[in-house]
Amino acid sequence: MAVKNTDDYTISGADLYFEASIASTNVASDTAFQVAANNIGNVYDVEISSDVTYVDHFISSKSKRVKDKTVANLSTITINFNTDELSTANLAKFFLASNVASEIRVLQNVILEGSAHLRMDTDVGQSICYRIPKCALKPNGSFSMANGEDWQTIPMMLDILELTSGDSSNATLLLAPFGVIDPTVSYA
């Protein structure tokens, strides 16, 4: 029987940092990457989801088909989140816009690619940092106008992309092309 360890129980919040630079030179460093300029702001309903599609192979054996092999042929990781900080920078990200002076010019940019950190910080349990060398930041649903009783929110998503040698010559980052999860971080 497995030994239960209450130190593994966690209640955490999340902070999300994004820099519009693929394989940022700072992505491996929490202190260099997790700065105010990269912070998305207040994020909540943060969900990491993986989607894997499998292809099964079958053989015939004694008048029936049996599965003898299965392989994954499509794998994706997505981080869905909402933010209620309607800053100029966040609105521009949602509307795929460019910032010109005080204007947000809608649909002026393609999807924004860069690097990210998802920091899960807690007083109860172990803090975790997911360091992502390449991802795409995209709108994820409707920006609905509040009814006067709720805060307005912007739904966004990070699609985790594979870092390739064409993106970076950093051999350390290329060893983990979808990022690294560090379950041993400690935030003061």
URLINWO-V854737 format. One record per helix or strand of 2 or more residues. SS is the DSSP state (a for helix, b for strand). FROM is the first residue (numbers start at 1). LEN is the number of residues. Records with the same first field share a line. If there is no record, write none. Layout:
# URLINWO-V854737
SS = FROM-LEN + FROM-LEN
This chain:
# URLINWO-V854737
a = 6-3 + 30-4 + 36-3 + 88-7 + 171-4
b = 11-9 + 43-19 + 64-20 + 98-3 + 103-3 + 112-13 + 128-12 + 154-7 + 180-3
